[in-house]
Structure formats: C-alpha cells, structure tokens
Amino acid sequence: MRTTIDAVRAWARARTDGTAVVACVCLLLVLAHGSATLLTAFTARAGLAVVPSALGVPFALPGLRATPLGATPWSWQLCEDFAALLLVAVAAARMRRHLRR
C-alpha cells in the first residue's frame, strides 16, 4: 500500500514540475520578446520580419513589458501584456491537462 501512495505522490509532483517548467519557459520567452534590445536587434538583422507589422499583424510572440514601446498607446500595451499572460496560462493549462492523461 505504501508504494502505491508514494507512486501517486511522485506522479503528482512530476505533473506540477512539468507545468511549472512550461510556465517558466513561456514567461521567459514573452519577457525576452518584450525586451527593446532584442526587438531592435532582431528587426535590424531580419528586415522582412517587420513586414507583418506593417499590415497590423504581430511578427512574434506578445512581449511582456512595463511601459509602452515607442509611441504606442497604453491600451495597446495592456492588450499585449494580457495576451502574453494569457499565453503563459494557456500553455501551463495545456501541459497540466496533457500530464493528467
């Protein structure tokens, strides 16, 4: 009986660890995409990456930053921050669901 309980606890710990890893990786990605240094370096070296932005479509993941970039309004910044946090939450929820099965 003891081994069954230990196995269930180990499985629950692995599920939590996997979910936390996915959430942290996604959070690091959206923080990196929110960095002005990375953004300007990427668009300077890959000029075709800004073509979707000219059409109003984002070219990468949403960036998580504290202040608006350039002349973008606060409403745009809040929407982008919400999208970044939603991405992290959905990725963690999908990983949790996947590990539950």
Secondary structure, DSSP 8 states (H G I E B T S, - for coil): -HHHHHHHHHHHHHHHHHHHHHHHHHHHHHHHHT-HHHHHHHHHH-GGGGHHHHTT--SSS----SS--TT--HHHHHHHHHHHHHHHHHHHHHHHHHHH-
